[in-house]
């Protein structure tokens, strides 16, 4: 008698695996503080704890800032088992104790790594240790991971970051994943299912030219941003001393119009009143944190003078007038026309008219009294005017 063999389709044995990215994180752009822009490698436990204290006492926590992120140089080696080792001189109580302190302040804790063999400062990188490091970060209570792209040689960016994403998921702790890939491999085209934010350019520096050039490179990226996945034009330089107060206002405003992550990088313990007022302007921050999650688009570009439109929830919108030039400009602004603009396009997508809104100046913190729908507005050099169209 012949034996009968039944062929069972091979696919029967496959299980459908869940998505490897925690999908309830960063529904609005992350807000916090990172050590690099001000301190570079000169970091230590007491400094980071002091910044956590200052985030609370300065009012930044109340304004929405929540992450305290230590950047490069916290790590010094790996032990005989391959475990990442923190600098015991600078962090004598260990990273978990620091995370616990930050959590005790009602804040969240972030850490830095690199996808290559070494970090940008030459410390141990994550390559080959992704799952091991992810388990360590979960054990320490990490809430946010920034992964850089130095010393990556011939690595494929998408594969490298996917590997760390999967490692974080396997570790079981929801951790916001920041891809610091510098935009060299167009991460906006592929990073949405992998991370929560991705750098779109090289590093920012504390200068007008650096900031405005990075902003200009965001012009065509709006379609890639949304809840849980954000374009990241790099951290804030507000308060680091090499731009004017007006330029810092512009910097902060433009990042909020872009729905960009807001990572302060200044000395929170010694802020001027002007810089503190910029970083805690809740009316501007509300644009960044709007739950619709839309990045602004450029509605009008006259070279040095631009108009940017950001759609907001509830059929509202923000309008930003930007003077990039070194000279004062006086511009005629037609608020009736702007009331009919949505998503950077002309009328047709909304039936609301100017009389359906009140128009609020978000830096002067007052509503406009418009006797005529079109008025002349003065813009000093390197400045912005920002208006919110609020439904009556």
PyMOL commands that set and color helices and strands:
alter all, ss='L'
color gray80, all
select helices_A, chain A and resi 10-13+36-39+45-57+60-63+94-104+130-140+157-171+187-189+208-216+222-224+245-257+268-270+273-279+282-288+313-315+335-338+354-356
alter helices_A, ss='H'
color red, helices_A
select strands_A, chain A and resi 31-34+67-69+75-78+84-86+108-114+144-148+176-179+197-199+230-232+262-264+297-301+305-312+316-323+329-334+357-361+366-367+374-379+383-391
alter strands_A, ss='S'
color yellow, strands_A
deselect
rebuild
show_as cartoon
